[in-house]
Amino acid sequence: MNIERLSLDQLRVFVQVADNGSFLAAARKLARAQSAVSYAIATLEEQLGVTLFDRSGYRPQLTAPGMALLADARQVLDHVDSLQVRASSYAKGQELEVALAVDVFFPTACLVDLLRRFRDAFPAVTVRLDIEALGAVAERVLDGRAMLGILGTLPTTPPNLLRITLPSVKLVAVVAPHHPLAQVKGRVSEKLLLQQTQLVLSDRSELTARQDFSVHSRLTWRMSDLGTKHALLRAGMGWGNMPLHVVQADLAAGRLVSIATIHHPPQGSELPVQCVYKPDYRAGPALSWWLDSLAELRTLEPLKS
């Protein structure tokens, strides 16, 4: 097998013959002479050391090796086409990748809607997405690992970041229906709240490490994953604050109940959400799309298509 001079043009001819069912149809599609197409296939077969088409019938038929190698040829051409599109976009000033850091409290449905619209607008741009809590989002923006961040659980914004105010997220304090706090009628006293285990998101960053936000109990269980906290709340392992959009179905089904305290009104509280980015970061078209789209949000519900 001699593949040293294997060319992309030969692979394109191979795919065209397979797709169009004949050498003549492929030649018309490629605007070439049929003899040139036949020569390209014959040369490719010689270099690969296999017969790609059975020519014994009226129309050429893919052989078993030809069918197997056709998928490889398509994959190679897809990669090359993608490389060309991305290189052309980069030459025009468009980013090849957008890195985002998003708070765990930001609604997933809204994020998915934004990502879907971004993919439609910038199909050649890849996305790197980190879901974090507290200071970890801002930390990724400050050290350059993320181009922009969406803050929710961090109550303060670092002064060296620019910010865009987004719609807020509603928070509710919840417990399982069999938890002792669920049996309290009316507002839970501060004394009783202190005696019960509070489930708290932990900070994986140095920016706000060892700082507590909205912690009102002497006994805390800390975790870095919102899904784990949600599961522990439903299991009755403690009480905690959760975004309403995450627990709404549980509240409706009775798997969780909301509690009211001096810190948590019965209807829930509003959590400010902000987009942050470094003032010296040069925004290309893809990042500018995110800044504009986030600034235009009037709700954190996904747009209706």
Backbone bond lengths (Angstrom), bond angles and torsions (degrees), N, CA, C in turn:
res aa  C-N    CA-C-N  psi(-1)  N-CA   C-N-CA  omega(-1)  CA-C   N-CA-C  phi
1 M - - - 1.466 - - 1.524 109.03 -
2 N 1.333 116.18 130.54 1.458 121.36 179.02 1.520 108.68 -123.96
3 I 1.339 116.52 103.97 1.471 119.92 -177.07 1.515 111.64 -113.48
4 E 1.326 116.67 14.89 1.458 118.89 -176.84 1.518 111.90 -62.16
5 R 1.350 117.24 -35.43 1.453 120.44 -176.97 1.523 112.44 -107.32
6 L 1.332 116.00 19.78 1.455 120.98 176.73 1.524 108.98 -60.59
7 S 1.341 117.42 129.97 1.464 120.31 -174.33 1.522 111.52 -116.59
8 L 1.318 115.12 157.26 1.462 120.93 175.45 1.518 110.53 -64.93
9 D 1.327 116.40 -33.01 1.458 119.72 179.12 1.524 110.93 -61.80
10 Q 1.323 117.27 -40.48 1.463 120.22 177.88 1.530 111.03 -62.11
11 L 1.316 116.11 -40.59 1.468 119.71 179.35 1.522 111.08 -65.77
12 R 1.333 116.60 -38.09 1.473 119.75 178.33 1.536 110.36 -65.95
13 V 1.310 117.37 -40.15 1.461 120.68 176.79 1.531 109.93 -63.75
14 F 1.322 117.55 -43.23 1.468 122.71 178.18 1.525 110.62 -55.84
15 V 1.337 116.16 -48.88 1.467 120.75 -178.64 1.528 110.71 -65.35
16 Q 1.321 117.80 -39.39 1.464 120.70 -179.41 1.522 111.48 -65.60
17 V 1.334 117.22 -41.89 1.458 119.70 177.86 1.526 110.20 -62.36
18 A 1.329 116.78 -44.75 1.463 120.61 179.62 1.530 111.20 -63.44
19 D 1.320 117.58 -40.49 1.463 120.95 -177.36 1.531 112.49 -73.92
20 N 1.333 116.86 -34.96 1.464 120.25 -174.84 1.525 113.78 -95.62
21 G 1.331 117.32 -11.36 1.461 120.68 172.29 1.505 116.78 84.87
22 S 1.332 117.64 -2.97 1.462 118.81 178.51 1.523 110.07 -160.28
23 F 1.309 115.63 160.09 1.455 120.85 177.39 1.528 110.16 -68.60
24 L 1.354 115.92 -37.07 1.460 119.58 -178.67 1.524 111.33 -67.16
25 A 1.325 117.43 -44.20 1.463 120.82 179.91 1.526 110.72 -64.87
26 A 1.335 117.08 -39.92 1.466 120.24 177.31 1.518 110.72 -64.42
27 A 1.340 117.05 -38.98 1.462 120.45 178.82 1.519 110.72 -62.55
28 R 1.324 116.76 -42.00 1.465 119.86 177.44 1.527 111.29 -63.75
29 K 1.317 115.51 -41.40 1.472 120.14 179.81 1.525 110.77 -63.05
30 L 1.324 116.60 -38.35 1.461 121.81 -176.91 1.530 112.70 -90.79
31 A 1.338 116.22 -2.97 1.465 121.61 -178.04 1.532 110.96 58.26
32 R 1.331 115.22 47.60 1.457 121.11 179.72 1.528 109.35 -130.62
33 A 1.320 114.42 168.46 1.462 119.94 173.44 1.517 109.36 -72.65
34 Q 1.342 116.00 147.31 1.457 119.50 179.39 1.521 110.93 -61.82
35 S 1.323 117.06 -34.20 1.458 120.49 179.88 1.522 111.43 -64.02
36 A 1.362 117.27 -33.81 1.467 121.02 178.68 1.524 110.49 -68.31
37 V 1.333 116.61 -38.82 1.465 120.70 177.89 1.530 109.95 -67.07
38 S 1.318 117.23 -44.13 1.466 120.79 179.09 1.529 110.80 -61.72
39 Y 1.310 116.53 -40.75 1.463 120.48 179.88 1.532 110.67 -65.49
40 A 1.347 117.11 -41.46 1.470 120.65 -179.92 1.524 110.63 -61.69
41 I 1.340 117.31 -41.36 1.464 120.72 -179.45 1.525 110.08 -69.92
42 A 1.337 117.25 -41.76 1.454 120.17 -179.95 1.527 111.36 -63.51
43 T 1.335 115.73 -39.78 1.469 119.94 178.71 1.524 110.53 -67.02
44 L 1.327 116.07 -41.11 1.467 120.11 179.10 1.526 110.33 -62.73
45 E 1.329 116.77 -42.98 1.465 120.31 179.34 1.533 110.44 -62.97
46 E 1.314 116.99 -39.68 1.463 120.19 179.59 1.521 111.12 -65.24
47 Q 1.341 115.83 -41.24 1.469 119.48 -179.08 1.523 111.77 -69.74
48 L 1.321 116.96 -35.96 1.462 120.40 -179.39 1.532 112.06 -81.71
49 G 1.313 115.64 -23.87 1.460 118.89 -179.50 1.506 113.49 80.10
50 V 1.336 117.83 20.54 1.472 121.99 178.61 1.524 108.70 -138.53
51 T 1.320 116.40 157.35 1.463 121.85 173.89 1.522 108.14 -91.56
52 L 1.326 115.83 122.49 1.463 120.57 -177.09 1.523 112.18 -87.80
53 F 1.341 116.91 -33.91 1.462 121.01 -176.79 1.536 110.11 -128.16
54 D 1.318 115.04 138.87 1.467 121.83 171.35 1.530 106.17 -88.28
55 R 1.329 116.39 117.02 1.463 121.32 -175.19 1.532 112.29 -101.38
56 S 1.311 117.65 13.69 1.467 120.13 -174.77 1.524 112.70 -75.31
57 G 1.308 118.40 -21.26 1.450 121.55 -178.79 1.518 112.33 -97.04
58 Y 1.364 113.93 -170.75 1.461 119.75 179.94 1.521 110.68 -65.07
59 R 1.326 115.81 -39.66 1.473 120.94 178.40 1.525 109.05 -119.35
60 P 1.328 117.68 147.08 1.466 119.66 178.41 1.534 110.31 -68.38
61 Q 1.319 114.83 135.96 1.466 121.23 179.52 1.524 109.27 -115.49
62 L 1.316 116.57 138.20 1.462 120.57 177.25 1.527 110.03 -62.55
63 T 1.299 115.63 133.91 1.467 120.32 172.35 1.530 108.50 -80.43
64 A 1.322 116.20 174.11 1.478 119.54 177.48 1.526 111.29 -59.53
65 P 1.361 118.74 -46.83 1.472 117.67 175.88 1.531 111.91 -63.13
66 G 1.338 116.07 -35.24 1.461 119.03 179.85 1.513 112.05 -63.43
67 M 1.329 116.64 -41.66 1.474 120.16 178.66 1.519 110.91 -64.31
68 A 1.337 116.54 -40.05 1.464 119.80 -179.25 1.525 111.08 -68.18
69 L 1.336 116.14 -41.79 1.464 119.93 -176.48 1.519 112.60 -78.23
70 L 1.324 117.29 -19.49 1.471 119.92 178.00 1.532 110.81 -61.05
71 A 1.328 116.50 -41.05 1.477 120.01 178.76 1.522 110.50 -63.36
72 D 1.331 116.98 -38.97 1.463 120.31 178.06 1.525 110.88 -66.11
73 A 1.323 116.13 -41.13 1.466 119.68 179.89 1.521 110.64 -63.22
74 R 1.325 116.73 -42.62 1.465 119.75 178.19 1.532 110.85 -61.41
75 Q 1.316 116.06 -41.70 1.466 119.97 -178.91 1.525 110.97 -64.27
76 V 1.325 116.93 -42.56 1.471 120.30 178.23 1.526 110.21 -61.05
77 L 1.319 116.94 -46.06 1.470 120.93 -178.59 1.524 111.37 -66.04
78 D 1.332 116.45 -37.57 1.472 119.33 177.09 1.516 110.80 -62.16
79 H 1.330 116.82 -43.13 1.467 120.70 179.47 1.525 111.20 -63.98
80 V 1.324 116.17 -41.47 1.463 119.83 -180.00 1.524 110.82 -66.50
81 D 1.335 116.66 -43.04 1.469 120.08 178.67 1.525 110.62 -62.12
82 S 1.336 116.60 -41.46 1.457 120.55 178.42 1.521 110.91 -63.49
83 L 1.351 115.87 -41.91 1.466 119.75 178.37 1.518 110.86 -60.47
84 Q 1.332 117.32 -42.82 1.460 121.07 -178.57 1.525 111.59 -65.70
85 V 1.340 116.07 -41.04 1.468 119.74 179.35 1.522 110.70 -65.09
86 R 1.342 116.06 -44.59 1.463 120.00 -178.70 1.524 111.22 -67.34
87 A 1.336 117.20 -39.62 1.465 120.10 178.68 1.519 110.83 -65.22
88 S 1.332 116.72 -40.52 1.466 120.47 178.15 1.521 110.93 -64.09
89 S 1.324 116.22 -41.23 1.473 120.10 179.07 1.520 110.82 -64.76
90 Y 1.330 116.45 -42.86 1.465 120.32 -179.50 1.524 110.62 -64.24
91 A 1.344 116.96 -37.80 1.468 120.78 178.51 1.525 111.11 -63.23
92 K 1.332 116.66 -26.09 1.467 121.24 179.46 1.529 111.81 -91.03
93 G 1.342 117.58 5.46 1.460 120.94 177.44 1.506 115.29 97.28
94 Q 1.337 117.50 3.07 1.461 120.24 -179.61 1.527 110.63 -85.95
95 E 1.322 116.13 140.00 1.457 121.23 179.96 1.532 110.66 -67.74
96 L 1.325 115.62 150.27 1.457 120.59 173.96 1.522 111.46 -85.68
97 E 1.341 116.82 -24.88 1.461 121.78 -178.24 1.523 109.66 -146.09
98 V 1.311 115.26 145.03 1.458 121.68 172.37 1.527 107.63 -117.25
99 A 1.332 116.54 124.88 1.465 122.11 179.45 1.524 109.38 -105.67
100 L 1.320 116.43 123.10 1.456 122.27 -176.31 1.519 110.33 -122.13
101 A 1.333 116.29 143.74 1.467 122.17 171.37 1.526 107.06 -120.53
102 V 1.319 116.64 123.82 1.466 121.42 -172.13 1.519 109.92 -126.86
103 D 1.318 115.32 136.66 1.460 121.04 179.89 1.529 111.24 -68.07
104 V 1.327 115.67 145.93 1.467 121.26 -178.50 1.523 112.35 -62.38
105 F 1.339 117.29 -23.29 1.457 120.27 -178.77 1.526 112.80 -83.10
106 F 1.339 118.39 -9.93 1.463 120.01 -180.00 1.521 108.84 -70.35
107 P 1.326 118.63 131.61 1.473 120.71 -174.61 1.529 112.62 -59.29
108 T 1.321 115.90 127.71 1.459 121.54 -178.66 1.520 111.57 -62.18
109 A 1.328 117.59 -39.47 1.466 120.45 -178.55 1.529 111.05 -61.53
110 C 1.324 116.90 -39.99 1.466 120.57 177.92 1.525 110.49 -67.54
111 L 1.334 117.06 -41.09 1.459 121.10 179.58 1.529 110.64 -63.63
112 V 1.324 117.06 -43.78 1.464 120.78 179.26 1.526 110.45 -62.21
113 D 1.327 116.85 -40.60 1.465 121.13 178.83 1.532 110.60 -62.46
114 L 1.324 116.93 -43.44 1.462 120.91 177.89 1.519 111.01 -63.62
115 L 1.329 117.36 -44.04 1.459 121.32 -179.82 1.524 111.40 -64.48
116 R 1.318 117.11 -37.33 1.463 120.31 178.80 1.526 110.33 -65.07
117 R 1.326 116.44 -44.27 1.463 119.41 179.65 1.532 111.07 -68.22
118 F 1.335 116.79 -34.49 1.468 119.92 177.41 1.526 110.45 -65.97
119 R 1.305 117.12 -42.66 1.465 120.35 178.93 1.523 111.33 -60.28
120 D 1.327 116.19 -39.52 1.467 119.72 178.70 1.524 111.51 -65.91
121 A 1.346 116.53 -35.63 1.463 120.68 -178.23 1.525 112.25 -81.10
122 F 1.337 117.11 -32.13 1.474 121.59 -176.12 1.534 109.86 -134.54
123 P 1.317 117.94 70.53 1.471 120.40 -175.34 1.523 114.05 -64.25
124 A 1.331 118.33 -20.86 1.464 120.97 -177.64 1.526 113.18 -91.57
125 V 1.331 117.43 -4.08 1.465 121.30 -176.99 1.530 109.27 -97.84
126 T 1.323 117.09 127.07 1.459 121.09 177.33 1.534 109.88 -85.41
127 V 1.315 115.89 160.90 1.473 122.24 -177.69 1.520 109.42 -124.59
128 R 1.320 116.05 132.35 1.467 121.87 171.01 1.522 106.74 -114.34
129 L 1.330 116.01 121.70 1.464 121.70 -170.85 1.518 110.52 -122.95
130 D 1.341 116.24 123.58 1.462 122.06 173.96 1.522 108.96 -113.21
131 I 1.331 116.54 127.78 1.460 121.98 176.16 1.520 107.20 -102.86
132 E 1.322 116.86 117.43 1.457 121.58 -173.55 1.525 110.17 -136.99
133 A 1.334 114.94 178.29 1.462 120.77 179.22 1.525 109.71 -133.38
134 L 1.324 114.78 158.24 1.457 122.82 173.92 1.533 111.70 53.86
135 G 1.325 117.92 -129.84 1.455 119.91 -173.48 1.508 115.31 -75.66
136 A 1.330 118.72 -9.49 1.461 120.71 -176.33 1.520 112.39 -66.35
137 V 1.331 117.32 -30.96 1.467 120.05 178.17 1.519 110.19 -66.74
138 A 1.335 116.88 -53.03 1.465 120.76 -179.92 1.523 110.96 -62.26
139 E 1.324 117.32 -36.65 1.455 120.93 -179.21 1.534 111.05 -61.84
140 R 1.319 117.37 -39.18 1.459 120.44 179.37 1.523 111.74 -67.46
141 V 1.316 117.09 -32.69 1.461 119.69 176.62 1.524 110.13 -72.89
142 L 1.309 117.23 -42.65 1.461 121.43 -177.81 1.527 112.34 -64.17
143 D 1.343 117.39 -38.09 1.474 118.74 -178.04 1.521 112.94 -91.13
144 G 1.333 116.89 3.52 1.454 120.46 173.74 1.505 115.81 88.24
145 R 1.338 118.13 1.72 1.460 119.50 178.93 1.523 111.72 -73.75
146 A 1.329 117.55 -22.22 1.459 122.28 177.15 1.528 109.31 -127.79
147 M 1.336 115.88 141.09 1.460 120.85 178.98 1.531 110.94 -75.60
148 L 1.315 115.39 -35.58 1.464 119.97 175.30 1.514 109.25 -148.02
149 G 1.322 115.46 159.04 1.454 120.93 179.16 1.512 110.87 -132.29
150 I 1.316 115.89 152.94 1.465 121.72 173.64 1.516 106.94 -114.97
151 L 1.337 115.59 110.94 1.467 122.38 -177.04 1.515 110.60 -91.62
152 G 1.329 115.69 140.93 1.456 120.17 174.65 1.515 111.13 -139.70
153 T 1.315 116.41 -57.16 1.463 119.88 -175.27 1.521 112.82 -79.30
154 L 1.334 118.83 -11.15 1.468 121.33 175.73 1.523 108.36 -89.25
155 P 1.342 118.37 115.30 1.469 120.16 -173.56 1.528 114.56 -74.35
156 T 1.324 118.18 -16.06 1.457 120.73 -179.38 1.525 109.72 -122.70
157 T 1.330 116.02 150.09 1.453 121.27 178.79 1.517 109.76 -104.09
158 P 1.333 119.03 128.22 1.462 120.20 176.51 1.530 110.39 -53.78
159 P 1.328 118.32 136.39 1.468 120.97 -173.30 1.520 114.47 -66.46
160 N 1.331 118.32 -19.71 1.459 120.63 -178.17 1.528 112.99 -92.74
161 L 1.337 117.49 19.56 1.452 122.29 175.14 1.521 110.16 -121.52
162 L 1.322 116.74 139.93 1.457 121.04 171.71 1.519 108.44 -79.73
163 R 1.315 116.59 154.14 1.461 118.75 -175.91 1.519 111.83 -140.51
164 I 1.334 114.13 152.39 1.463 123.17 173.24 1.516 106.60 -123.88
165 T 1.311 117.69 125.69 1.460 121.61 -179.87 1.523 109.99 -76.15
166 L 1.316 116.07 129.12 1.459 122.94 179.28 1.522 110.06 -110.50
167 P 1.324 118.16 166.74 1.469 119.72 173.95 1.530 110.81 -56.76
168 S 1.306 115.98 148.22 1.460 121.05 -176.39 1.524 111.64 -81.66
169 V 1.333 114.47 165.10 1.465 123.20 175.16 1.524 107.83 -110.88
170 K 1.322 117.54 135.88 1.468 120.63 178.97 1.522 109.92 -84.96
171 L 1.344 115.47 131.62 1.460 122.39 177.92 1.518 110.24 -108.52
172 V 1.325 115.51 144.48 1.468 121.02 174.35 1.524 108.40 -133.86
173 A 1.322 115.94 145.07 1.465 121.44 172.58 1.519 107.63 -88.11
174 V 1.345 116.96 128.27 1.461 120.38 -172.93 1.525 111.46 -134.27
175 V 1.320 114.42 156.35 1.468 122.99 173.04 1.522 107.64 -144.04
176 A 1.330 115.46 165.24 1.461 120.00 172.74 1.528 109.20 -71.31
177 P 1.322 118.81 153.34 1.477 121.05 -176.67 1.526 114.00 -63.04
178 H 1.340 117.82 -22.52 1.464 120.01 178.77 1.536 112.57 -93.69
179 H 1.325 117.66 1.71 1.470 121.16 179.12 1.530 109.65 -72.73
180 P 1.342 118.26 147.52 1.473 120.39 179.96 1.521 114.33 -55.15
181 L 1.331 118.34 -35.92 1.469 119.99 -178.57 1.522 111.90 -68.99
182 A 1.334 116.83 -23.08 1.461 119.65 178.93 1.520 111.91 -71.55
183 Q 1.334 116.91 -18.10 1.468 120.72 -178.83 1.522 112.16 -85.81
184 V 1.342 117.04 -9.31 1.471 120.62 -178.11 1.522 109.94 -76.08
185 K 1.310 116.52 130.20 1.451 121.53 176.66 1.528 108.82 -86.92
186 G 1.304 116.66 129.50 1.462 119.83 179.08 1.519 111.80 80.70
187 R 1.326 115.61 -151.24 1.463 121.41 -174.87 1.527 110.83 -78.67
188 V 1.333 115.89 135.31 1.455 121.90 177.61 1.526 108.83 -76.56
189 S 1.339 116.71 131.22 1.459 119.94 -178.34 1.525 110.84 -71.88
190 E 1.328 115.83 156.38 1.454 121.48 178.62 1.535 110.62 -61.42
191 K 1.316 116.90 -38.71 1.464 121.45 -179.39 1.526 110.73 -62.08
192 L 1.321 116.48 -45.19 1.460 120.44 -179.04 1.532 110.64 -68.67
193 L 1.310 116.88 -36.45 1.467 121.60 179.17 1.526 110.87 -62.66
194 L 1.332 115.87 -39.62 1.463 120.80 -179.38 1.522 112.51 -64.52
195 Q 1.329 116.66 -26.59 1.460 120.83 -175.53 1.527 113.41 -84.30
196 Q 1.331 117.61 -10.52 1.463 121.36 -175.16 1.531 111.22 -105.24
197 T 1.311 116.09 146.48 1.466 121.37 179.88 1.520 110.54 -64.99
198 Q 1.334 115.41 127.77 1.460 120.53 175.34 1.525 108.79 -104.15
199 L 1.328 116.33 132.27 1.463 122.34 176.57 1.522 107.80 -91.85
200 V 1.338 115.30 122.98 1.460 121.16 -169.46 1.524 109.93 -129.59
201 L 1.323 116.84 138.39 1.461 120.45 173.01 1.521 109.38 -71.26
202 S 1.316 116.90 135.83 1.460 120.65 -179.98 1.524 110.00 -95.74
203 D 1.330 115.37 158.97 1.456 122.49 -177.42 1.520 109.73 -100.42
204 R 1.339 116.60 124.33 1.458 120.84 179.48 1.532 111.58 -97.97
205 S 1.328 117.31 14.61 1.466 119.83 -179.06 1.515 110.30 -116.13
206 E 1.325 115.37 160.91 1.458 120.86 174.77 1.526 111.32 -84.00
207 L 1.329 116.54 -15.38 1.467 120.75 -176.34 1.525 111.73 -60.80
208 T 1.322 117.31 -41.68 1.468 121.18 -179.16 1.523 111.25 -129.27
209 A 1.314 116.50 24.73 1.465 120.09 -179.62 1.520 110.58 -59.30
210 R 1.337 114.86 142.71 1.468 123.16 178.49 1.541 112.59 65.51
211 Q 1.332 116.76 16.76 1.457 120.23 172.87 1.533 108.67 -106.89
212 D 1.309 116.57 139.53 1.460 121.11 179.72 1.526 110.22 -106.87
213 F 1.332 115.51 137.42 1.458 121.90 176.61 1.522 107.81 -127.72
214 S 1.332 116.15 125.06 1.476 122.66 177.89 1.524 112.09 59.29
215 V 1.335 116.47 37.47 1.456 121.34 175.09 1.521 108.08 -102.20
216 H 1.338 117.15 122.10 1.465 121.22 -173.59 1.527 112.35 -127.30
217 S 1.328 117.76 16.39 1.455 120.48 -179.18 1.525 109.67 -128.08
218 R 1.339 115.30 150.79 1.464 119.42 176.43 1.516 111.27 -74.99
219 L 1.336 117.02 -25.31 1.452 122.25 -177.55 1.534 108.91 -111.28
220 T 1.316 116.71 117.29 1.466 120.49 -178.08 1.523 110.90 -127.28
221 W 1.299 114.66 145.09 1.460 122.61 166.70 1.522 105.91 -111.81
222 R 1.335 116.21 129.36 1.461 120.33 -174.70 1.521 110.57 -115.95
223 M 1.310 115.19 141.79 1.468 121.70 -179.82 1.519 108.59 -149.97
224 S 1.332 116.51 155.42 1.455 120.39 -177.54 1.518 113.10 -98.57
225 D 1.326 117.59 -2.33 1.462 121.41 -174.55 1.527 110.69 -116.72
226 L 1.333 116.25 126.70 1.465 120.38 -178.18 1.528 111.27 -68.06
227 G 1.339 117.22 -34.51 1.457 120.00 178.99 1.514 112.11 -63.53
228 T 1.338 117.04 -38.81 1.464 120.80 177.19 1.521 110.45 -65.85
229 K 1.312 116.90 -42.79 1.464 120.45 178.07 1.522 110.27 -60.28
230 H 1.319 116.56 -42.93 1.463 121.77 179.06 1.536 110.52 -59.76
231 A 1.329 116.61 -45.51 1.464 120.47 -179.14 1.520 111.69 -65.05
232 L 1.339 117.47 -39.81 1.460 121.11 179.32 1.524 111.29 -67.79
233 L 1.310 117.41 -35.95 1.469 120.47 176.26 1.526 109.99 -62.95
234 R 1.321 116.44 -45.67 1.465 119.60 179.77 1.524 111.69 -65.49
235 A 1.329 116.67 -26.09 1.468 120.25 178.94 1.524 112.02 -83.55
236 G 1.330 117.66 -2.08 1.458 120.78 178.28 1.509 114.19 79.49
237 M 1.336 117.93 22.55 1.458 121.49 -176.40 1.529 113.42 -82.60
238 G 1.307 118.04 -4.31 1.455 121.10 179.38 1.510 110.26 166.42
239 W 1.355 115.16 -172.32 1.456 119.97 176.14 1.537 107.97 -117.44
240 G 1.324 115.91 161.50 1.456 118.16 -179.87 1.511 112.19 -173.52
241 N 1.315 114.63 165.91 1.463 121.50 177.01 1.527 109.47 -88.18
242 M 1.318 116.05 136.48 1.461 121.01 179.21 1.527 109.75 -138.94
243 P 1.337 116.33 150.20 1.470 118.70 172.97 1.525 109.60 -63.74
244 L 1.313 116.46 137.10 1.460 120.09 -177.81 1.525 111.45 -59.18
245 H 1.334 117.96 -38.57 1.470 119.20 -176.96 1.529 112.24 -64.89
246 V 1.344 117.61 -21.95 1.470 120.91 179.71 1.524 110.92 -81.05
247 V 1.336 117.66 -36.42 1.469 120.91 -173.01 1.521 113.41 -107.96
248 Q 1.328 117.36 5.03 1.468 119.84 -175.48 1.530 111.76 -58.12
249 A 1.331 117.00 -43.92 1.467 119.80 179.73 1.521 111.08 -65.76
250 D 1.337 117.51 -35.96 1.467 120.73 178.11 1.516 111.35 -66.89
251 L 1.333 117.00 -39.27 1.462 120.22 178.09 1.526 110.72 -65.76
252 A 1.329 116.26 -41.00 1.463 119.76 -179.61 1.525 111.56 -67.04
253 A 1.352 116.33 -34.44 1.462 120.41 -178.12 1.525 112.85 -88.50
254 G 1.337 117.97 -5.58 1.455 120.91 -179.79 1.512 114.54 82.66
255 R 1.329 117.67 8.53 1.469 119.90 177.46 1.520 111.69 -74.26
256 L 1.326 117.09 -23.59 1.455 124.35 173.43 1.525 108.41 -136.17
257 V 1.331 115.58 155.19 1.466 120.17 174.05 1.528 107.50 -129.95
258 S 1.311 116.38 149.84 1.464 120.42 178.70 1.518 109.77 -88.87
259 I 1.310 115.85 147.97 1.458 121.05 176.99 1.530 108.71 -121.72
260 A 1.327 115.30 153.99 1.466 121.33 178.64 1.522 109.11 -113.41
261 T 1.329 116.14 134.45 1.461 121.98 176.44 1.518 108.22 -135.17
262 I 1.308 116.54 -178.42 1.450 120.20 176.29 1.535 111.03 -63.75
263 H 1.334 116.17 -25.26 1.460 120.98 -179.77 1.530 112.64 -95.45
264 H 1.337 116.30 -15.82 1.462 119.73 -172.93 1.524 108.98 -131.75
265 P 1.340 118.09 104.24 1.471 120.61 178.47 1.526 110.85 -66.77
266 P 1.327 118.14 157.17 1.469 121.31 -176.66 1.529 112.87 -57.01
267 Q 1.340 117.24 -35.93 1.465 120.59 -177.90 1.520 113.28 -84.23
268 G 1.348 117.13 0.97 1.451 120.19 -178.36 1.521 112.03 92.22
269 S 1.305 115.88 172.71 1.466 120.99 -179.88 1.522 109.64 -126.08
270 E 1.327 115.98 159.75 1.460 121.00 -178.59 1.531 110.29 -93.84
271 L 1.324 115.96 129.17 1.464 121.85 177.40 1.526 108.98 -102.35
272 P 1.331 118.48 117.18 1.467 120.02 178.92 1.534 111.14 -63.15
273 V 1.313 116.42 141.00 1.468 122.79 178.01 1.525 107.81 -124.88
274 Q 1.325 116.34 137.30 1.458 120.84 -177.29 1.520 110.74 -138.23
275 C 1.317 116.05 146.75 1.453 122.82 168.49 1.522 107.32 -96.42
276 V 1.326 117.27 132.21 1.465 120.82 -178.64 1.525 110.19 -127.08
277 Y 1.322 115.43 148.34 1.465 120.80 177.77 1.520 108.72 -156.93
278 K 1.338 116.43 160.42 1.454 121.19 -178.03 1.531 110.05 -78.51
279 P 1.326 117.02 136.67 1.473 119.56 -177.14 1.521 113.34 -66.21
280 D 1.324 118.48 -23.99 1.468 120.80 -177.86 1.522 112.72 -94.20
281 Y 1.353 117.16 5.49 1.455 119.17 -179.14 1.522 109.12 -83.03
282 R 1.324 115.54 125.16 1.464 120.59 -179.28 1.526 109.38 -81.37
283 A 1.316 115.92 112.94 1.460 120.77 -175.96 1.520 110.59 -85.23
284 G 1.337 116.10 124.17 1.452 121.52 172.15 1.519 109.74 -86.27
285 P 1.334 117.47 -173.25 1.478 120.20 -177.46 1.525 113.81 -58.80
286 A 1.341 117.43 -39.62 1.466 119.64 -176.58 1.521 111.77 -68.72
287 L 1.338 116.94 -46.68 1.468 119.38 178.66 1.522 110.69 -66.83
288 S 1.319 117.69 -37.02 1.467 121.08 177.35 1.525 110.52 -60.71
289 W 1.342 116.39 -35.83 1.467 119.78 177.01 1.523 109.80 -59.98
290 W 1.334 117.50 -43.53 1.463 120.58 -179.89 1.526 111.08 -65.35
291 L 1.315 117.48 -44.23 1.462 120.00 -179.79 1.529 110.85 -62.04
292 D 1.324 116.78 -43.08 1.465 120.57 -179.63 1.524 111.16 -68.25
293 S 1.334 116.37 -43.63 1.470 120.12 -177.03 1.520 111.38 -66.44
294 L 1.333 117.10 -39.86 1.466 119.82 178.33 1.525 110.71 -68.47
295 A 1.331 117.52 -38.97 1.468 120.67 179.37 1.526 111.68 -64.53
296 E 1.334 117.21 -27.34 1.463 121.51 -178.40 1.524 113.36 -85.01
297 L 1.339 118.03 -7.67 1.470 120.23 -178.20 1.523 110.76 -64.61
298 R 1.302 115.79 129.61 1.468 121.12 173.76 1.512 111.32 -109.50
299 T 1.312 115.94 -11.30 1.451 122.63 177.27 1.515 107.58 -152.75
300 L 1.319 116.58 156.88 1.458 120.49 176.56 1.517 111.43 -95.14
301 E 1.336 115.87 15.36 1.461 120.13 170.37 1.521 107.86 -84.64
302 P 1.357 118.95 144.28 1.464 120.22 178.31 1.514 111.30 -62.95
303 L 1.348 116.54 147.29 1.452 121.18 179.28 1.528 109.75 -66.66
304 K 1.320 116.00 143.41 1.466 121.13 176.98 1.517 108.40 -82.35
305 S 1.345 115.96 126.99 1.469 119.57 -179.38 1.520 110.25 -90.77
